[in-house]
């Protein structure tokens, strides 16, 4: 790459990552606030909270990346125009296609990043998120036990006094009558849940164990420092989760199991999701070509640049909303998938034609005259 290419690529990538991190962070915080009940009512640790909410970041970054790139390209072109660098490049004989090259290099790198998120990382994180949420939702100690209440689980009764940060339970009372030949009462100062591949154990600390056997008058009383109470039968973690379209791997979407009931029930939804992932890395190129076609030519007045920015925003919104609409109906109408690719190809082709011909989108004369007329009338109404 030449010095000009490196200069433009560096500015574009720096602006892109700054916008991407900022927008993703803001949206992630708003989404993470919904998960605060994991730490409050359900007593999960801060690591669980960050883990569950953080798994949504790749999907957010994938959605925001094309918009972040568009903002970065707009910033770069505006900076080059403000410092009159575009005019100097044109005067030096730099063709529009040659000026476009560094932007395409930056777009190619960002498109690879979006492809990695779209085809692998985002589906895998959504898959892990659903599995993690299922484990939390199936945990009896998370969803049934409430401080100060007696929870009845068949022949088992459990009560806790409080739930502390870190998943620590205090003031634990257990009445176990599952075995008809004996009754067990356990009182412990505190306890914590430990999970393994077999299920859940409630590890109790500093308590006593009373066993009332049938036919015996006095109970057997044992004090303990640590005792593991098995709750595996009440921790019904789903072993066979049904993953939705977003949780499926790209390989599963390419080669679905013919015996999969979910796929057979709605094959169009899975087909639409697959093509949405393929279209994800294409949108950065579409946005950059449209932005360069409208903002790339040199301009001498701020008014024409402001009008061009307004035209760019309308064009991008039109393309993105049309793409979203076609994606929505593609589950029921397979032809909408072809229309999506045609829309991308047509938008890119029109943008390339505008770039190669060097056409400048200026403010229409009638619109300028209308604006001047309105301003003159407003000025005439002002008191002298």
N, C-alpha and C positions, 0 to 999 in steps of 0.2 A: 504494500500500500504506500501511496505517496504521503507527503506531509499533510496535504489538504485532507486526504481520506482519513488519516489517523486523527486529525483535529476534529473533524465532524463526527466520526464514530465515537470518540471519547466523550464529546459533549452530549451526544444523543444517549449513550449508554448510562452516563452519570445521571442525567435527568430522568431516564426511564426507571432506574433502580430507586431513585429518591421518591418518585411519584408512586411506584409500586409498593414500596415499604410503607409509605404514609397512608395510602388508601386502604391497603390490606390490613394494616394495624388498626385503623379507625373502625372498619367494618367488623374486624375480629373482636374488638372490645365490645361493640354493641351486641354481637352474638354471644360472647362469653358471659355477659351479664345475665343471660337467661339460664345459665347453668350454675348460678350461685347456690341453688337449692341442694346441689351435690355436697356442698360444704356445710350448709346450715341444717336443713331438715334431715338429710341422709347421712351426715357425719363422715363424708369422705375426706381424704387428705388433700392438701394443696397440689400434690403431684398428680393425683387422679383428676382433679379439676383442670389443671393445665394440660394433662394428657388428652382428656376427652375433648376439650374445646380446641386444642391445638391441632387435632387431626383434620379439622375443617380448613386449615390455612392453605394447603395446596389447591383445593377446589376454588377458594376465594382468589388466590393468586392467578389461577388459570383464567378465571372470568375477567379479572381486572387488567391482566397484562396487555391485551390489545388497546384498551383505553389509555393505559399508562404510556404505551408507545406512541399513541396519537398525540397525547399531551407533550411528550418529549420532543417529537418531531416539530410540533407547532412552536415550542419554545426555541428549538434550535434555529428554525427558519426565521423566526421573529428576531432572534439575537443577531443572526447574520445580516438581516435586512436593516436593523437599527444601526448597526456599525458599518453599513454600506459595503459589506463584504460581498454580497450577491452582485451588486453593480460592478465591483472591481473584477469579480470572476468573469462576468459576462463581457466586460471590456477586454479582458485578457484572452478571450476566445474560447472560454470553457463552455462546451455544449451542454444542453439540458440533460442529455443522457449521461454525460461524464459527471455532471454535478449530482445526478441521482445515485451514482454508484456507491458512495459511502453510506447513504441511507439504506440501500439494499443490503449492504454488508451487515450493518447493525440489525436490520430486520431479520436477516437470516439467522443470526445468533440468537435473537429473542424467540424466533419461531422454533428453533430447536429446543429451547427452554420450555416453551408452551407445549410442544409435542411430548416432551418427557412428562410434564404434569398431566396432560390430557390422556395419554395412552397408558401410563403406568402408575405414577405416584398418587394422583388424585383418586382413582378407583381403589387402589390398595388402602389408602388412608380411610376412605369411606367404608370399606369392608371391615377394617379394624375397628372403626368407630361403632359400627352396628354390633359387632361382636362384643365390644366392651360395654355398650349400653345394655345389651341383653344380659350380660353377667351381673351388672349392677341391678337391673330390674328383677332378676330372678333371686337375688339375695334376700332371704327372709329377714335377716338382721337389719337390712337397709329399709325395707318397705313395710314391715309389719310391726317391729318393735318401736314403741313410742315411750319416751320417758314418763314414768308415773302410771303407766297403764299395764294391765295384765293381758298378755297376748296368749290366746288359746290356740294351740296347734294340735288338734286331736286330743290325745291323752297327755300332752305336754303343755305346761303353763310356764311362761317366762315373763319376768318383770325386771326392768332396769330403772334406776333412779335418774341417771343423766347420761348424756353422750358428750364426751369431750373431744377436742380437736385431735386429729390423728387416729380416729376410730376407736378410742378407748371408752369402754362402758364401765359405769360405776354403779354400786349398790345392786348387785345382780342376785335375783332369786329364781330358782328353777324347781319346779315340781314335776317329776317324771313318773307317770303311772302307765307307761306303755307296756311294762311287763306285769301280767296279772299276779305273779308270784311275789312281787316286791314293789315297794314304793320308795323313790329316792327324792330327797330334798337337798338342794345345794344352795348355800349362801356364800357369796364372795364379794370382797371389797371392790374388785375391778376385774376386767377381762378385755381381751382383744381377739379379733377374728383373724385366723390364719387359714389361707386357702392353698390347696394343692390339687394335683390332678384327680384325686378321688372325691373332693368336695370341700366342705368347710369344717373347721374345728374352732370351738370357742375356748380359748386358753384362759382359764380362770386363775387369779392370784389371791393369796391370803384369804382363805375361807374354810368352811367345814362341810363335811359330807355325811348325811344321815340316811341310812338304809333301813327301811321297815320291811322285814320279811314276814310272809304269811305264817301264822302259827307261833311266832315268837313275840314275847311281851315287850322286851326292851329293844330299842333301835341300836344299830351299830353306828357309832359316831367317830368320825376321822377328821382331824384337822390337816390341812394341806397348805403348802406354799404355792404349788402350781398343779393344776389339774386340767386335762384336755377333755372337753365335752363334745362328742360327735354330733354335728348337725347336718351331715351330708345329705340325709334324706329330705331335708327342708330347703336345700340350696339347689333348686332345680334349674341349673344353667342349661340353656338350650344347646343341645349338641348338634342339631341339624337346622341351622338357620336358613331361612329363605331370603336370599339376597335380591334386592331390586335391581333395576337397570344400572343405576350409578355405582352399585357395589360390585357389579360383575367385572372381571378382568377383560381386557381387550381380546385376549385369546378365547375366552368363553363366548364373547359376542361374535367373533369370527367363526368359531366352530362350536355352536351350541350343542348340548346333549339332546339327542332326539327324544329321549325319555323324560326330559325336564318338563314338568307340568306347567310351571310358570311361563316358560318360553312358548310352549304350545298354546297357552291361553291368550297370549298377547305378543305374537311374533313381530308385529309392526313396531311396538315400543322399543324392543331390543335392537331392531334394525335401525331405527331412527337414532338411538343412542350411539350406535357404532359410527354412523356417518357424522354425528355431531362431534365426536372425538377426532375424526379425520379433518373436519372443517376448522377445528380450533386453531391449528398452526397456520391456516390460510388467511384468517382474518387480519393478522398483523400486516401482511403484504397488501391486502386490499386497503386498509386504513392508510398506510404510508403512501401508496400510489395516489389515492384520492387527495390526501393532504398536500403532497408535492405538486400535483397538477393544479391545485387551486392557490397554494401559497408560495410555490417555488419561483415563479417569474418575478423579476425585479420590479419594484413599484417605487414611485417617487413621492406619493402622498399617503398620509395616515388614513384618510377616509376610504381609499380604495382597499387598503389592507383590512380595515375593520369590516368592510362589506364582504371581502373574500373569506374572512373568518366566519361570518354569519352563514355564508353559503356552504362552507365546509361543515359546520355543525349540522345544518339541515341535511346535507348529503349523507353524512355518516349515520345520523339518526334514521334516515330513510332506508339505507342499506341494512342496518342492524335490525330494525323493527321488521323489515321484510324477511330477513333471514330467520328471525325468531318465529315469525308467523308460519313460515314454511316448515320450520322444524316442528312446530306444534302439530300441524296437520299431517306431517309425513308419517305418523304412526298409523293413520287410517288411509292416507292416499300415498302410495309409494312414489308416484310421479313427482311429488313435492320435493323428494330428495334430489332428483335430476334438476329441478328448478333451482334449488339452492346452488348447485355447482354452476349452472348457467348464469345465475345472478352474480356470483363471484367473478366468473370469467368475463362477463359483459362489463362489469364495473372496472375491472383491471384494464380491459381493452380500451375503453373510453378514456380512462386516465392516461394510459400510455400515449394515445393519439394526441391528447391535449399537451402532454409534456414534450413530445417530439416536435410538435408544430409551434411550441412556445407561445400558445395562446394565453392572454392575460384576461382574467375575469375582473372587469372594472365595474364600478357603480354605474347603472344606467343613467343617461342624461336626464330623462324625465324624472327619475327618482331624486336626482340632485336638485333639479329645479323645484320639485315639490317641497323638498326639505328647506331650500332657501326661502321659498314663499312662506312657509309656516313660521320660520324664524323671524322673517321681516314683520309679519303680522303680530307676532308675540312682542317684538321690540316696540311696535307702534302702540301697543296697549299699555306699555309701562308709563307711569307718570313722569313728566319732565322735571 
